[in-house]
Amino acid sequence: MEKTQKISNRNGFTLLEVMIAFVILAIGLLGLAALQIVAVKGNAFSSEMTFASMLAQQKLEELKNIDFDNLTNGSDVFGDESIEREKSKGVIYQLNWQISDGPLNDMKTITLEIKWESLRLGKANQSTQEREVKANFTAFVSR
């Protein structure tokens, strides 16, 4: 009579253990991918904000260089022409400014509002109001 000998060497992993490890790894990688998407959107929105600040500062400098008595309220649009659209990465910025009397005589206050519809903020199916961003800047000029 032959005896069969059982092999009881349990080195290694079972198929079930390997599959569970892969599922855990996949869940972790999906979380990282979602985090990466949020980071890219955040960077793109920061780029829009930086560009808006640059445009606002540029417009304020233009207004400061206008003769004191000729300062008037106004508005401007940036990004609707092809050269500007390339610089603004497809975003159209609306600038509105108000001129009012300043806190001292011979001084005026320039209040500039810049607004745009963010291409990166929110979801594509959201309304324009939900994606609209505004920033306000104030400067003082004197004679």
Helices and strands as residue ranges (DSSP letters): H 15-64, G 68-70, E 74-78, H 82-88, E 93-101, E 107-117, H 128-131, E 132-142
